[in-house]
Amino acid sequence: MDYSSINTPPACYADFCLVPVGTGTTSVAAEVAEVQKVVKASGLKYTMHSAGTTVEGPWDEVMTVIGKAHTIVHQTGAVRVQTSMRVGTRTDKKQTAEDKVKRVQDLLEESK
């Protein structure tokens, strides 16, 4: 098999949490704010939550914005950045992160 001919998925959602290491403080709010500026500027759909950010869109654009987030955090002075990330793709239908949450909320409403 020619592995170089395998394409990336057309779309994905990625939930990621960047952690700057060696900044001398336990707070990461300033770095998170910089990351949010980068994500917003990308034009991709995203949701910030208490433990990270979920970003949705074309695979290459999602991965690029996460890479840019690393770069901006390095530019704040962090010499090391660790990221945990979960990425999801589907081939059977288009589904947003909002759709996924709404489906669970609907089930909860039905069970009342």
C-alpha positions as CSV (number, residue, x, y, z in Angstrom):
1,M,0.0,0.0,0.0
2,D,1.2,3.5,-0.8
3,Y,0.7,5.2,2.5
4,S,1.7,8.6,1.1
5,S,-1.6,8.6,-0.9
6,I,-3.8,8.3,2.2
7,N,-5.8,11.5,2.8
8,T,-6.6,13.1,6.1
9,P,-10.3,13.1,7.1
10,P,-12.3,16.0,5.5
11,A,-13.5,17.3,8.9
12,C,-13.0,16.8,12.6
13,Y,-13.5,18.2,16.0
14,A,-10.7,18.3,18.5
15,D,-10.9,18.9,22.2
16,F,-7.5,20.2,23.4
17,C,-5.9,21.5,26.5
18,L,-2.5,23.3,26.3
19,V,-0.4,23.3,29.4
20,P,2.6,25.7,29.5
21,V,5.5,24.2,31.6
22,G,8.1,26.2,33.4
23,T,6.4,29.6,33.6
24,G,7.0,30.1,37.3
25,T,3.3,30.4,38.1
26,T,0.4,28.0,38.6
27,S,-2.1,30.3,36.7
28,V,-2.4,29.7,33.0
29,A,-5.2,32.3,32.4
30,A,-2.9,34.7,30.4
31,E,-1.8,31.9,28.1
32,V,-5.4,30.6,27.7
33,A,-6.4,34.1,26.7
34,E,-3.7,34.2,24.0
35,V,-4.8,30.8,22.7
36,Q,-8.4,32.0,22.5
37,K,-7.4,34.9,20.4
38,V,-5.6,32.6,17.9
39,V,-8.6,30.2,17.8
40,K,-11.0,33.1,17.2
41,A,-8.9,34.5,14.5
42,S,-8.9,31.2,12.7
43,G,-12.6,31.6,11.9
44,L,-13.3,28.0,12.9
45,K,-16.2,27.1,15.2
46,Y,-15.0,26.6,18.8
47,T,-16.1,26.4,22.4
48,M,-13.9,27.2,25.3
49,H,-14.7,25.3,28.5
50,S,-13.1,25.0,31.9
51,A,-10.6,22.4,30.9
52,G,-9.8,23.3,27.3
53,T,-11.2,24.2,23.9
54,T,-13.2,22.2,21.4
55,V,-12.5,23.4,17.8
56,E,-14.3,22.1,14.7
57,G,-13.6,22.2,11.0
58,P,-11.5,20.8,8.2
59,W,-8.8,18.5,9.6
60,D,-5.8,20.5,8.3
61,E,-7.2,23.8,9.6
62,V,-8.0,22.4,13.0
63,M,-4.5,20.9,13.4
64,T,-3.0,24.1,12.1
65,V,-4.8,26.3,14.7
66,I,-3.6,23.9,17.5
67,G,-0.1,24.3,16.2
68,K,-0.4,28.0,16.1
69,A,-1.7,27.9,19.7
70,H,1.5,26.1,20.7
71,T,3.5,28.8,19.0
72,I,1.7,31.7,20.7
73,V,2.2,30.0,24.1
74,H,5.9,29.6,23.4
75,Q,6.0,33.3,22.5
76,T,4.6,34.2,26.0
77,G,7.8,32.7,27.4
78,A,7.0,29.0,28.0
79,V,9.8,26.9,26.7
80,R,7.7,23.8,26.9
81,V,4.1,23.1,26.1
82,Q,2.3,19.9,26.7
83,T,-1.1,19.3,25.0
84,S,-3.7,16.6,25.6
85,M,-6.1,16.2,22.8
86,R,-9.1,14.1,21.7
87,V,-10.0,14.1,18.1
88,G,-13.2,12.8,16.5
89,T,-14.2,12.2,12.9
90,R,-17.3,10.7,11.3
91,T,-18.0,9.4,7.8
92,D,-21.7,8.7,8.1
93,K,-23.0,12.2,8.8
94,K,-22.0,15.7,9.6
95,Q,-22.3,16.4,13.4
96,T,-21.1,19.4,15.4
97,A,-20.0,19.4,19.0
98,E,-23.2,21.3,19.7
99,D,-25.2,18.5,18.0
100,K,-23.6,16.0,20.3
101,V,-24.5,17.9,23.5
102,K,-28.0,18.6,22.3
103,R,-28.6,14.9,21.7
104,V,-27.8,14.1,25.3
105,Q,-29.8,17.0,26.6
106,D,-32.8,15.8,24.6
107,L,-32.5,12.3,26.1
108,L,-32.3,13.8,29.5
109,E,-35.5,15.8,28.8
110,E,-37.3,12.6,27.6
111,S,-36.4,10.8,30.8
112,K,-38.1,13.3,33.1
